[in-house]
């Protein structure tokens, strides 16, 4: 793995319970299955943080709403990931909103059950620390990007972030990779602090320079390593 690839080590998130079968069984056994339609609100900012969620299927956006009505997106939580944990552990109100981008199936665990899992499964607690640490690093980089990087760089980083779990070895970085999540240009703008028109122009620039291909709203990164070069230079 090259230096450019290790630069974004914190973007990748495997299934939270990978290598933790006993912990997964315990989590699922005390959870409640929740099914949501596309566009459903999971929780709102300032609501009590009484439970956390494991994504069984689907995609959720974590975002805030500004006074101007904009909705900057901080994270996308995908199948196999957890969210809503920090507020439960800290006994605080939610700091952001969560809404489904696709139909979703979630496994919800209440605070008392989460505390039981933390007490009985040390590896579970260690994994939470690792995941939260990665997310803090990602947020820190996002703030840095907004203050020091242009939109071209921010969008390149976003496409890498969306695809990073499919870039697991040297060969994958040197071949085309499909971006597994389809976002609208407005959603890309919400994740990069930009606007739809600028995103459209930047995607056009990437396509003209044969870095990406767009077909039926699906983006393929043709040259992942070269695109990442746009993101870190």
C-alpha positions as CSV (number, residue, x, y, z in Angstrom):
1,X,0.0,0.0,0.0
2,X,1.4,3.4,-1.0
3,X,1.8,6.5,1.2
4,X,-1.2,8.1,-0.6
5,X,-3.3,5.1,0.3
6,X,-2.3,4.9,3.9
7,X,-3.1,8.7,4.2
8,X,-6.8,7.8,4.3
9,X,-6.6,4.7,6.5
10,X,-9.3,6.1,8.7
11,X,-11.9,6.3,6.0
12,X,-12.4,2.5,5.8
13,X,-14.9,0.8,8.0
14,X,-15.5,-3.0,7.8
15,X,-18.5,-4.7,9.3
16,X,-18.4,-3.6,13.0
17,X,-18.7,-7.2,14.2
18,X,-16.1,-8.7,11.8
19,X,-14.1,-11.2,13.9
20,X,-16.6,-10.7,16.8
21,X,-19.2,-13.4,16.4
22,X,-20.1,-13.7,20.1
23,X,-20.4,-10.0,20.4
24,X,-22.7,-9.8,17.4
25,X,-24.9,-12.6,18.7
26,X,-25.2,-10.8,22.0
27,X,-26.0,-7.4,20.3
28,X,-28.6,-8.9,18.1
29,X,-30.2,-10.9,20.9
30,X,-31.0,-7.7,22.9
31,X,-31.8,-5.5,19.9
32,X,-35.1,-4.6,18.3
33,X,-35.5,-4.8,14.5
34,X,-36.6,-1.5,12.9
35,X,-37.6,-1.2,9.3
36,X,-37.7,2.3,7.6
37,X,-38.8,3.6,4.2
38,X,-36.6,5.8,2.1
39,X,-36.5,9.4,3.6
40,X,-37.6,8.3,7.1
41,X,-36.2,10.2,10.1
42,X,-34.4,7.9,12.6
43,X,-33.7,10.7,15.1
44,X,-33.4,14.5,15.3
45,X,-30.8,16.8,16.8
46,X,-31.4,17.5,20.5
47,X,-33.5,14.4,21.1
48,X,-32.3,12.2,24.0
49,X,-29.7,9.7,23.0
50,X,-31.3,6.6,24.4
51,X,-30.3,4.0,21.9
52,X,-27.8,3.1,19.2
53,X,-28.2,1.3,15.8
54,X,-26.5,-1.4,13.7
55,X,-27.2,-1.1,10.0
56,X,-28.5,-4.5,8.8
57,X,-29.3,-3.1,5.4
58,X,-29.5,0.3,3.7
59,X,-27.8,3.7,3.9
60,X,-28.3,6.5,6.4
61,X,-27.1,10.1,6.3
62,X,-26.0,11.9,9.4
63,X,-26.5,15.7,9.0
64,X,-27.3,19.0,10.6
65,X,-29.8,21.7,9.5
66,X,-28.5,25.3,9.3
67,X,-30.5,28.5,9.9
68,X,-30.3,29.0,6.1
69,X,-32.0,25.7,5.5
70,X,-28.9,23.9,4.2
71,X,-28.2,20.3,5.3
72,X,-24.5,19.6,5.5
73,X,-23.9,15.8,5.6
74,X,-21.2,14.6,8.0
75,X,-21.3,10.9,7.5
76,X,-23.0,8.1,5.6
77,X,-23.6,5.0,7.6
78,X,-23.8,1.8,5.6
79,X,-24.6,-1.9,6.0
80,X,-22.5,-3.4,8.8
81,X,-21.8,0.0,10.5
82,X,-23.1,1.3,13.8
83,X,-24.2,4.9,14.7
84,X,-25.7,6.8,17.5
85,X,-23.3,5.3,20.0
86,X,-21.4,8.4,21.3
87,X,-24.5,10.2,22.7
88,X,-25.6,6.9,24.4
89,X,-22.3,6.4,26.1
90,X,-22.1,10.1,27.1
91,X,-25.8,10.3,28.1
92,X,-26.2,13.4,26.0
93,X,-28.8,14.6,23.5
94,X,-28.3,13.9,19.8
95,X,-25.8,16.3,18.1
96,X,-27.1,15.7,14.6
97,X,-30.0,14.2,12.6
98,X,-30.2,10.8,11.0
99,X,-32.3,10.0,7.9
100,X,-32.5,7.1,5.5
101,X,-31.3,7.5,1.9
102,X,-32.7,4.1,1.0
103,X,-35.1,1.6,2.6
104,X,-33.3,0.4,5.8
105,X,-33.3,-2.3,8.3
106,X,-31.7,-1.4,11.6
107,X,-31.1,-3.2,14.8
108,X,-31.7,-0.9,17.8
109,X,-30.1,-1.4,21.2
110,X,-31.2,0.6,24.3
111,X,-28.7,2.3,26.6
112,X,-29.0,-0.3,29.4
113,X,-28.3,-3.2,27.0
114,X,-25.4,-1.3,25.5
115,X,-23.9,-0.9,29.0
116,X,-24.4,-4.6,29.6
117,X,-22.5,-5.4,26.4
118,X,-19.7,-3.1,27.3
119,X,-19.4,-4.7,30.8
120,X,-19.4,-8.3,29.5
121,X,-17.5,-8.0,26.2
122,X,-14.2,-6.1,26.4
123,X,-13.5,-6.6,22.7
124,X,-16.8,-4.9,22.0
125,X,-15.7,-1.8,23.9
126,X,-12.3,-1.8,22.2
127,X,-14.0,-1.8,18.8
128,X,-16.2,1.1,19.8
129,X,-13.1,3.1,20.8
130,X,-11.4,2.3,17.4
131,X,-14.5,3.3,15.4
132,X,-15.0,6.5,17.3
133,X,-11.4,7.4,16.9
134,X,-11.5,6.9,13.1
135,X,-14.6,9.1,12.9
136,X,-13.0,11.9,14.9
137,X,-10.1,11.8,12.6
138,X,-12.4,11.9,9.6
139,X,-14.3,14.9,11.0
140,X,-11.0,16.7,11.7
141,X,-9.9,16.1,8.1
142,X,-13.3,17.3,6.8
143,X,-12.9,20.6,8.7
144,X,-9.4,20.9,7.3
145,X,-10.6,20.3,3.8
146,X,-13.3,23.0,4.1
147,X,-10.8,25.6,5.2
148,X,-7.8,24.7,3.0
149,X,-8.9,22.7,0.0
150,X,-10.8,23.7,-3.2
151,X,-14.0,22.0,-4.3
152,X,-12.0,19.8,-6.8
153,X,-10.0,18.3,-4.0
154,X,-13.0,18.0,-1.7
155,X,-15.0,16.1,-4.3
156,X,-12.1,13.8,-5.1
157,X,-11.8,12.9,-1.5
158,X,-15.5,12.3,-1.2
159,X,-15.4,9.8,-4.1
160,X,-12.5,8.0,-2.5
161,X,-14.4,8.0,0.8
162,X,-17.4,6.4,-0.8
163,X,-15.3,3.8,-2.6
164,X,-12.5,3.1,-0.1
165,X,-13.9,-0.3,1.1
166,X,-13.6,-1.6,-2.5
167,X,-9.9,-0.4,-2.6
168,X,-8.4,-3.1,-0.5
169,X,-5.1,-3.9,-2.3
170,X,-2.6,-2.5,-4.8
171,X,-4.4,-4.0,-7.8
172,X,-7.7,-2.5,-7.0
173,X,-6.1,1.0,-6.8
174,X,-4.8,0.6,-10.4
175,X,-8.1,-0.5,-11.9
176,X,-11.6,1.0,-12.4
177,X,-13.8,0.8,-9.3
178,X,-17.5,1.4,-9.1
179,X,-18.6,4.0,-6.5
180,X,-21.1,1.8,-4.5
181,X,-23.3,4.6,-3.3
182,X,-25.4,6.7,-5.6
183,X,-25.8,10.3,-4.4
184,X,-27.5,13.2,-6.1
185,X,-25.3,16.2,-7.0
186,X,-27.1,18.2,-4.2
187,X,-26.1,15.5,-1.7
188,X,-22.5,15.7,-2.9
189,X,-22.7,19.4,-2.5
190,X,-24.0,18.9,1.1
191,X,-21.0,16.7,1.8
192,X,-18.4,19.0,0.4
193,X,-19.6,22.5,1.4
194,X,-20.4,23.4,-2.2
195,X,-23.3,23.9,-4.6
196,X,-25.0,21.7,-7.2
197,X,-23.7,23.7,-10.2
198,X,-20.1,23.5,-9.0
199,X,-20.3,19.8,-8.3
200,X,-21.7,19.3,-11.9
201,X,-18.8,21.3,-13.4
202,X,-16.2,19.4,-11.3
203,X,-17.6,16.0,-12.2
204,X,-17.5,17.1,-15.8
205,X,-13.8,18.1,-15.3
206,X,-13.0,14.6,-13.8
207,X,-14.8,12.9,-16.7
208,X,-13.1,15.1,-19.4
209,X,-9.7,14.1,-17.8
210,X,-10.7,10.4,-17.8
211,X,-10.6,10.1,-14.1
212,X,-14.2,9.0,-13.8
213,X,-17.0,7.7,-16.0
214,X,-20.7,8.6,-15.3
215,X,-23.4,6.4,-16.8
216,X,-27.0,6.5,-15.6
217,X,-26.1,8.4,-12.5
218,X,-23.6,5.7,-11.6
219,X,-19.9,6.8,-11.1
220,X,-17.0,4.6,-11.9
221,X,-13.5,5.8,-10.8
222,X,-11.3,4.9,-13.8
223,X,-8.0,5.9,-12.1
224,X,-8.4,5.6,-8.3
225,X,-4.7,6.3,-7.5
226,X,-4.6,9.3,-9.8
227,X,-7.9,10.7,-8.4
228,X,-6.5,10.2,-4.8
229,X,-3.5,12.2,-6.0
230,X,-5.9,15.1,-6.7
231,X,-7.2,14.7,-3.1
232,X,-3.8,14.8,-1.2
233,X,-1.7,17.1,-3.3
